[in-house]
């Protein structure tokens, strides 16, 4: 079963990552073992402190939810070596009822593609030419179920020559007159003797015994015997040719497991081959793809936590199947094709909601998980000073702290003392960065929670340069950086965009692209609503 990914938003904060991990733990504890936590970006220093504190590894990094080749129910036919006989390959094509199959090199990488048409074309050509070129003797023995009868045969590696059937009723005595011949005959001592005297390349005795006198005759001819009659042996021997000689090797179109299905579909429409080999990241063959597999691709499944806005979610979300949304933000623009479970509550942290879900199902999180959930609530409510914080957040954090046997004050100091020294301005800016589309306006709001905002303001020029570049590249109307100071209980706002917008939205006079907003701690509840009201 493919996993159901539980993921928070891009540039994830502590609440987002812990919510994904906590909800995954809840579902898996209830027996839904296919759930897997994921994150959409780099784990911040703050979040890593929390993970280390309680002994967890970061979730899997998820870069896309686009439907890929690996999500398709593609065929997995036998993958044969180029040394395999045409007869064996035809049996596999028949047995698996497939039109073609991949042919591999010794290391498992692609050599070519063998189709029924390739086999049919080869058989028609051999019916006209009747010549074998350096076919391995082992192949001939396998196809004819034959055995070697003399020492010359033991020293022979390949069989070459024009195929001749020598029959007793034939009017011609000279059915063969060249050494480069492969002669098939029954119990015909005179014909056998002549073939041996001429040292033909190979003599095939069909449904007969070889006289001891002839077996011991000095000759360079490879003698083998087969239980098949001559005409059937004549047909079968051409199936001993290695498929490497008849399969198609030029102009092959192949796909990789990570390729997106929408791009694959364009290539299939363009080339119109019956099937295409699929390769893994080591270029080894894993299966084949046909047009049929593209009709109803299996979509990835995902649960969204701590967001419900498509610009903040994983790329390719429109191709995925959203199963649930658990969030505490405004309702945004994500649409689904089917009804889903949505739980959106006006609290300060997604983990407060998930803790309630543990309680609803009569399940208590482990001590380590409860400690992480308490830390996430502290982080998202800025030590309960954010206006988004509710009494439920406080009580839930206290309960989780009791389960984990930790102090909320100590945990808060540990979280917000995460060092920002040595980190680049871009790294800091993108740590908790979100994009929004409001009433025709595109903007981005980043937030850095700290305990020394004046020191952070010393890097204002660095931030502004990056923000201007970002606004130009993404055609943003405004880019905002919130330096939220826990001790000052306010936010130093740095922005790129219209001064009038900032002045009207926050009823204050900005100066040099900066303004201090006392008691503003929340992007969700105190910044985005103000801009929405202004632009709406």
Phi, psi and omega in degrees: 000131176293147183290155168260113184279135174249118187220145172270203187272174176294159184045060193292142172265184183295318180299319182295313183289317181293324178299317178298318181290320182292317181292324176299315179299320179297309183294320180292325177295333179272005175103356180271078193286354184274358181285140181218127179287146179215160174228159187253014180184187182298137177281125183291164178300319179300312181296322180296325176299316180295316180298315180295321183300325185247011170077038179244153172265152177299151178292169178299138177279126181246122184255344184198148172244014175300144175290125184245169180304323182294345178273352182274154174272064183286162181283147176236071181287170174301143178250105188266153173284154177295345180276350181294147182285156176301322180298316179294319180296319179297321178299320179292320177299318180291314185297319182267359177052053180237156184273336180200167180211155179282151176244130188251152168284176183298330181271006178090357177279169188286131172254315182186186177234134179247125180243168175300323179297323178297317180293317181296317179297319179297315181299320179294320179294319180291328177297333180272315186278313179066033183232135173255137180243107172047055177275132179304134181300325179302322178297315181297316180299321181293312184294320183270001184050045189260171176223153181278139184249348184217170183294324179300324177294324179294334181263006182263136179251325182228159180240130181222143173145173177277135183280130180229130175257118181260112183250147180299325184277359181294140180283341182265137173274332185261065179287339177216143181218017180230149178294325181280064180228153171243111189255130175249129178207168178261219179278084183228081186304319182294316180294321179295316181300315181298320179296320180291322178295324179281352182057046176301159185299315183211138176241123183249115180270119185257120175051044181207163177260151178263127180300142180304323180299317181286327180298325183268004183291139177292121182198158174262001184282135172281121181250127175227160178235147181226147178282356181272151175286164194301314184294321178291320178299323179296324178287318185290326187298331178289344177277002179274354180294137177296140182292344178299338183275342186241347181285161181275129182238346183259146174066027181285136174255123181230160180235162179247158183301328183274355181295142178284142185294324181295326177286322178298319181300321178297319180293321180296318178295330182283319188264326175060034171285156180294325176203164187226136177290147177246132183241152175269189184288351175261010181068018177270148184285133177238346180171191178226153183240137174237171179301327182303322184292342182272353185293312181226078181294147178279118184278149173292153180245143187212147170246128181262129174236147175063020173188157173211034181240128189296328180290341180262356186261186185288139176302140180086010182302329181296341179266354183265167175258111179277123182264322183209158171226126177235116192206168175224023178252177176298153175287134185240231196243011180286133179241151179232157179274339181231158174299140181227168176277125178234129175232108182232117185232146181280072177236175186274348184210140176297328180293336173297319178293316183292326175299322176295325179291324171302313181296318181301329183261011177065036184231136178255131178294158177296163181301317181294317180293320178298320177298318178295321180294321176298317179297320180295321178294317177301316182296312186285336178261006180050062180055041176068016180263350180287144178295345177283345184291138178239170178297331177296320178300315182297311183293322179294317179298319179297319179295314179298324179293322178295318178298320182275349182058051177231161176266129179295321179297314179296320181295319179297315179297322180294321182291309188277358174266010178304126186293139174247004179290141176083356180268143181288159179298321180295319179300315179295318182297322186269001182299313179226077188243131180224146177252147182224153173234112185233115174049046177084002179251137176254130179213163176230141179230117175255151181224132174238118178268127187213178177241006182211070183295326177302322179292324178294327180294340177297341180258020184304315182298322177299314181297315182297321179298317179293319182294321177295319178296319180295317180297323180289315183295320185258005178055049180274141174286330182203143172233128185237139172241122178261116171264090186273117186260118182294321183286320179281347183052052178194182184228130168275116184260120174251136187215158170235120182149205186284127174297321181298323180298313180295318181297316181287323184290322187245006175053050181210165182254111179284161179216124178054048177062026181217146174206143176263130181245100180295144177065007174268113184236346189240126172293316186293321190255342186236349179248302181301316179299325180294317178290324178296318179295323180290313184278336183289000000 
